[in-house]
């Protein structure tokens, strides 16, 4: 049964197709509008927790509006010179909604369009910031000195590597849902 399910998965999404969905091109430049982004980032948070339970429960997160729980590190409408100096118009268009720029949060409204150093904050400061977050993914952002295309691409690469391993389907023959298979001998 598991072999059959694996085969169906491979029929509907080959490893090549799955990998191509993560290619940084125009086909998938808006991860923010993808229905599964919050769950995807929650699973990434679980991965970063290394066996510990995330400090934000999925059911609590799922009850909140998307815009309250997904942080754009590079803001959607940047006005501060910090952002406009690091991301020209074309880079903002390309990378704002990319998976490498999106992060789970419990305090999106507090972060807004602030420059990265203010979003990053410092441990113990009274206002919400990455450094004081309950989420490992935000604390990882606080460990960075800067946020530009280079940092975004490095984070993107780490997320893609994790996703390709997380949803890898071990070898099985593709199974046609209509009853056939890709075996050349008709088995």
C-alpha positions as a printed Julia matrix, in Angstrom:
187×3 Matrix{Float64}:
  0.0    0.0     0.0
  2.79   2.43    0.89
  4.55   1.63   -2.38
  1.34   2.37   -4.26
  0.85   5.68   -2.44
  4.48   6.63   -3.15
  3.93   5.78   -6.8
  0.84   7.99   -6.93
  2.77  10.84   -5.33
  5.46  10.47   -7.96
  2.83  10.37  -10.72
  1.29  13.66   -9.6
  4.56  15.36   -8.67
  7.82  13.91   -9.9
 10.97  14.83   -7.97
 11.96  17.07  -10.88
  8.62  18.88  -10.83
  8.7   19.25   -7.04
 12.25  20.64   -7.17
 11.32  23.04   -9.98
  8.62  24.61   -7.79
 11.41  25.97   -5.62
 13.43  27.48   -8.46
 13.79  31.23   -7.92
 11.95  32.38  -11.02
  8.75  34.11  -11.94
  6.62  30.95  -11.76
  6.7   30.89   -7.99
  7.67  34.37   -6.91
  4.61  34.95   -4.72
  4.75  32.42   -1.91
  2.67  34.69    0.32
 -0.48  34.02   -1.7
  0.06  30.24   -1.6
 -2.66  28.66    0.53
 -0.21  26.37    2.35
  2.47  28.94    3.26
  1.6   29.19    6.94
  1.62  25.43    7.46
  4.81  25.13    5.4
  6.56  27.71    7.59
  5.17  26.06   10.72
  6.71  22.75    9.69
  9.98  24.61    9.07
  9.71  26.05   12.58
  9.22  22.52   13.95
 12.38  21.48   12.09
 14.33  24.38   13.6
 13.1   23.39   17.08
 15.06  20.1    16.74
 12.53  17.88   18.46
 11.16  20.44   20.89
  7.59  21.64   20.47
  7.3   25.1    18.89
  6.38  27.77   21.43
  3.43  28.79   19.3
  0.88  26.01   18.92
 -0.46  25.31   15.44
 -4.11  25.57   16.52
 -3.49  29.05   18.01
 -1.63  30.14   14.88
 -4.26  28.68   12.56
 -7.02  30.76   14.22
 -5.26  34.03   13.36
 -5.44  35.88   10.06
 -2.59  35.21    7.63
 -1.44  38.82    7.66
 -0.99  38.65   11.43
  1.16  35.53   11.33
  3.43  35.91    8.3
  6.23  38.44    8.51
  7.84  39.93    5.41
 11.39  40.66    6.55
 11.75  43.03    3.59
  8.39  44.83    4.05
  5.68  44.79    1.42
  5.69  48.6     1.27
  9.18  49.67    2.31
  9.75  53.38    2.75
 12.83  53.52    4.95
 16.2   54.17    3.3
 17.48  50.96    4.89
 15.25  48.94    2.53
 15.36  51.11   -0.56
 19.14  51.21   -0.37
 19.46  47.42   -0.25
 16.64  46.44   -2.62
 16.05  48.4    -5.81
 12.56  48.38   -7.35
 13.24  45.22   -9.37
 14.64  43.36   -6.34
 11.69  44.43   -4.18
  9.3   43.22   -6.88
 11.11  39.88   -7.17
 11.92  39.04   -3.54
  9.24  40.59   -1.3
  6.91  37.58   -1.38
  9.61  34.94   -1.82
  9.78  32.06    0.65
 13.21  33.27    1.79
 11.71  36.59    2.9
  8.72  35.14    4.77
  8.75  34.09    8.41
  6.2   33.01   11.0
  5.5   35.6    13.67
  3.1   36.26   16.49
  3.51  40.05   16.31
  3.49  41.18   12.68
  1.73  44.47   13.39
  4.55  45.52   15.72
  7.22  44.9    13.07
  5.65  46.53   10.03
  7.91  48.57    7.74
 10.68  49.13   10.25
 14.28  48.78    9.1
 15.93  45.44    9.83
 17.97  46.63   12.84
 14.74  47.69   14.58
 12.92  44.47   13.63
 15.94  42.52   14.84
 16.01  44.34   18.17
 17.93  43.16   21.18
 17.24  40.59   23.89
 15.26  42.08   26.74
 13.93  45.12   24.91
 10.31  45.89   25.83
  8.9   46.02   22.28
  8.41  42.89   20.15
 11.39  42.05   17.98
 13.06  39.02   16.43
 15.54  38.73   19.3
 12.74  38.31   21.87
 10.52  36.04   19.8
  9.24  32.69   20.99
  9.88  31.41   17.47
 13.24  29.93   16.55
 12.94  31.19   12.98
 12.7   34.81   14.15
 15.55  34.39   16.63
 17.65  33.04   13.74
 16.95  36.29   11.86
 18.09  38.23   14.93
 21.47  36.51   14.67
 22.1   38.21   11.31
 23.86  41.55   11.02
 22.0   42.69    7.93
 19.12  41.76    5.59
 19.75  42.07    1.88
 19.46  39.87   -1.18
 22.46  37.78   -0.07
 20.91  36.93    3.32
 17.49  36.34    1.76
 18.99  33.89   -0.76
 20.94  32.05    1.94
 17.77  31.64    4.02
 15.87  30.6     0.91
 18.49  27.95    0.15
 18.24  26.53    3.68
 14.43  26.36    3.46
 14.52  24.7     0.03
 17.1   22.15    1.16
 14.94  21.31    4.17
 11.74  21.06    2.05
 13.33  18.79   -0.56
 14.47  16.44    2.2
 11.24  16.7     4.2
  8.96  15.74    1.32
 11.32  13.44   -0.55
  9.59  10.26   -1.74
 11.85   7.21   -1.64
 12.19   5.22   -4.82
  9.01   3.74   -6.17
  7.64   3.33   -9.65
  5.15   5.98  -10.68
  1.6    4.66  -10.58
 -0.96   5.96  -13.06
 -4.15   6.72  -11.09
 -6.11   5.08  -13.89
 -4.46   1.76  -13.04
 -1.3    1.69  -15.14
  2.32   2.19  -14.11
  5.44   3.49  -15.76
  7.05   0.02  -15.89
  8.0   -0.68  -19.49
  7.21  -4.38  -19.16
  3.6   -3.68  -18.14
  3.83  -4.91  -14.54
